Amino acid sequence: MKKSDVVQAIFRQPIPQDPKHEKGLAFAPTNIALVKYWGKRDVELNLPVTSSLSIALLDKGAMTTITLQDQAYDTVVLNNQAIPAHSEFAKRISQFLDLFRPEKKWHVHIDIKMNIPAAAGLASSACGFASLMSALNDLFNWQLTLRQLSILARLGSGSAARSFWTGFVEWHAGVQPDGMDSVAEPLAIEWPMLRVGLLTMSEKQKPISSREAMQRTVDSSILYSAWPKKVMQDLAILKQALHTKNFSLLGGTAESNALTMHATMLASWPAVCYFLPETIAAMHQIWALRQQGMELYFTQDAGPNLKLLFLETDTHHVKANFPTVEIVKVFE
Amino acid sequence: MKKSDVVQAIFRQPIPQDPKHEKGLAFAPTNIALVKYWGKRDVELNLPVTSSLSIALLDKGAMTTITLQDQAYDTVVLNNQAIPAHSEFAKRISQFLDLFRPEKKWHVHIDIKMNIPAAAGLASSACGFASLMSALNDLFNWQLTLRQLSILARLGSGSAARSFWTGFVEWHAGVQPDGMDSVAEPLAIEWPMLRVGLLTMSEKQKPISSREAMQRTVDSSILYSAWPKKVMQDLAILKQALHTKNFSLLGGTAESNALTMHATMLASWPAVCYFLPETIAAMHQIWALRQQGMELYFTQDAGPNLKLLFLETDTHHVKANFPTVEIVKVFE
């Protein structure tokens, strides 16, 4: 099955090609998975092997503005920097747009503003593609539902499926070959005391994309065979933690899930190692603080940075131990 | 089955309790596993889940001297430092000795000299128990075979089973409940060009013993289920590498095996992480050198230090990149 088949199945009719506004504008929050998405059951459609569960960062994400332009090509500007047309990033965006313009009747100027480092494991492609999809929907007034937007954005970047809501979001793996059931939905749970702390070790572009790392893990890591079972267990435990507001259980489950994901990567060949020396130093520091009784946990995505998980009451303590941490509220 | 049953099965008759010399003396080399021993099928007898394969370090290891003493207790001196009688280490040694003195007719003074850091992942307990077992055999003139010594020393520390030979040694997991087939044997392969480089990040006692880390992994790491398959594959590949003198294959297999072992630990809960920031920095440096074409690999045991694997021809290059490395020949 091809991406264009999915787009057709959602629109059912020829995709409206006339803009309704002068510009399309949308913000999408980045999301941090507490139970990770790692491994695809369909590489073309970005269908995951397992479900996953994330928390949206309220004010962190991507704001995308799209305006039609009278040119035979698209232009992309990211944080006020023009992206070369031949770059992977620009090509990926243009190919995504092609899904919605079968006759290439229009081209656009895309302006993306992100307040997170790009490609450093902070789900920049997730909020990037989610905001792009929403901005397109706005520009052409397609009136797609959030569920439909989630399915379509997923064709650009898997975890973009989760970036259409705030709070806790579950992306269901689904079982259908066309992925129509591989869609995210918000959980009706709030936890205003919850805090996420961004601990940035490096803003450098990561040495291997999460897309490539994921595929290498699936193809070459013997430990990957146990990953689906781990996710199934962790999802059940995490939901229990959310319903009972058991923070230790949430933190421990998220941390163990992240470490297990990175463990599957280390067993790939060539090994995928997103740990930097600074990452390991921070982990040991977190473990030492926990030994002293502090309720502090972390998660780590496909990049060297850690995201601290703690409760509002520990904010002062966290700041004292990690002076460079950027603390984010996850509920209003 | 108890340890004492194994000892009885080997001696078959009452264990001779009269010393034949004034002192028992033996050296045992430490060994570095290229395919690791991780996980026990019998905790009491130190029977492993899988076979393993190691290389002995020629001049690195433990020299143990045992003399009878006219006291009701044993004394242990390690590198000229008296070990407190109530310490775990001294108790472990006395309990091991008890296996050979059912009536507690004798006590000894044990002097161990090791030229490797103790308990920092350099198989100090392996060469320690192997040399202790050999020294006992010498003191009482029991005339045990190397095969019998291997089985008996394994009761003290699993990987001690491999420390009775130089060169490449395979420890067969065995299937018998009494472990009489869980014994090491040397491989008839020499590789004089092979070098091991000890890269010491920390000589501090490790935060968690390999014994405890191993058990925690088996009990709590979901990834451990894939470990036996990994070892089976790696053993076959490594033997092929040894027979064809394919160094890249040897290095890659050993490195992947070590990383996979550490990966199973990271997925334990609480996570076991022997990586220090310095460990990760060295790994990234090794990977960068390999990208440049250098044939340099590493392995890592239950400690923060790395052991570099390379061929004699790269000695100069290795020294230039790792000024503190201690290079060890593994064949005469």
Interface residues (C-beta under 8 A of the other chain):
Chain A: I222 L223 S225 A226 K229 K230 Q233 G252 E255 S256 L259 T260 H262 A263 T264 L266 A267 W269 P270 A271 C273 F275 L276 P277 E278 T279 I280 A281 M283 H284 W287
Chain B: I222 L223 S225 A226 K229 K230 Q233 G252 E255 S256 L259 T260 H262 A263 T264 L266 A267 W269 P270 A271 C273 F275 L276 P277 E278 T279 I280 A281 M283 H284 W287
